Amino acid sequence: MEKQQNLRLPLKQESVKVHTEGRFSAGLLWGILLSIPLWISIIGWFMSFTR
């Protein structure tokens, strides 16, 4: 019983680690995708303001 518990613990930690890494990369991707139109609009607004 004790041997089985020792094998189960690292698997749980590994799955948690992979899940958080996947969530982080997905969040980073969404952040970049959402910030592109924002930067374009800021640059466009700034260019029209300086004319």
Long-range contacts (C-beta under 8 A, 24 or more apart in sequence): none
